[in-house]
Amino acid sequence: MAQTIILRGQSQRDFAKALLDRAPADAVVTIKAASRTNDQNALMWCLLSDLSRAKPEGRLHTTEVWKQLVMHACGHAVQFELGLNGQPFPTGFKSSRLTKNEMSDLIEWTYQYGAEHGVVWTDPESRRAA
């Protein structure tokens, strides 16, 4: 039987340890950082839309290309392929694989880049959700 535990406090840690003690031979245990939240994802797409409309430095990109550019700027491995029409398009790393902290860093970098390039955010209150 599979178990998922979010380690928020000592009681969850104690429960996880008890499960480990009772685990059968050859059981598989995976511990990973929490994934990005739906609110973070929604905020990121709003920011990417604002970047796309603002065209900082004259850059005319779709939101998907902006996402890859921001991810690359934050140190995530992404790549671009040349499409059949001769235009580059992003492939590879997906933001759904980011942890909450990585997504937060991506959002903060996007805010900083936008501030440096005069981007007007459509929802200034959304910054508090990051």
N, C-alpha and C positions, 0 to 999 in steps of 0.2 A: 504494500500500500504506500503510495507516494504521499509525502508530507511537505508542505511549504510553511516556513516559519520566518516571520520578519523579526529580526533581533532588535527590539526597541528597548528592552530593559533586562534586568537580571532574570526575571521569571521565564522569559522566552529563551534566554541562554541556557537556563537549567533544564527546560523542557527539551531543547535541542540535544543537550548532552545526554539526557536520559534516552532519547531516541537512538543516539549513536551506540549507547551501551546495549540496547536491545536489537540492533540491526543485524540481519542475517549475514552470513558469509557472502562475499562478493557483492554486497550492496554498494551502490554508487552514491557519493555525497558531493554536492556542488554548492559552493558558497560564493556568492557574487554580490557586488554592489547593486543597490536598487536601480531599476531602469528609470528612464526619464518619465515624467508624468504627462498625462494628457493635456493638462493646463500649460506645461512648458512647451509641448509640441504646438498647441494652438497659438501661443504667444510667438513662437519662432516663425510660424508661417505668416503671421501678421507683420512681423518685422521684415521678413523677406519680401513681402508684397510692397511694403513701404520703400524698401531699397530699390525694388524693380521700377516703381513709379518715379522715384527721385532721380534715377540715372546718375549717381555720383560719378564724377570724373568722366562723364559722357558714356558710361558703361550701359549698354542696352542688353540686359540679360533677363531670362525668365527667372521665376522664383526658384525653380529647381537648380538652375546654374548658380544662382546666388547662394543657395544652400551649400553646394559643393565648394564654391569659392571661400565661404566663411569657414567651413569645416577644414579646408586645406590651410587657411590662415591660422587656425587654432591647432594645427599640428596633426590632424587626422589624415590618414592615407586615402587619397581619392585619385581618380584618374579620369582623363577625358579621352574620348575616342573621336575619330573623324567620321562623321556621318556620310551617308551616300550622297547627300547634297553638298558635301564639302565643308559643312559647318561642324564644329566640335560639339559634343554632348557628353554629359557626365555619366560615369558608370562607377560601380564599386561600392564603397562604404555607405551604409545607410544610417541615418540619424536615429532610427528606432533601436539601434544597438548601443546607443550612448547611455551612460549612467546619469542619475540626477545631477551629480556634480559636474560631469562633462557637459551636459546640456545647459546648466547654469553658466558655465564658462563661455559657451558658445553664444548664449544670449547676451552676456555682459560684453563680449568682444563686439558683437553686432551693434549694441548701443554705442559703444565707444567709436567704432568706425563711422556710424551714422552721424554722431555728434561732430566728429572731425570734418564731415563732408556736407553738413547742413541739411541732413535728412529731417523732415518733419514727420514725427510719428503720429499715426492716426488716432492712437489711444494712449496718451501720456500716462494715464492711471495704470495701464497694464504693466508698467515697470515694477510695480509693487508685487505682482504675481510671480515674478521670477524668484 
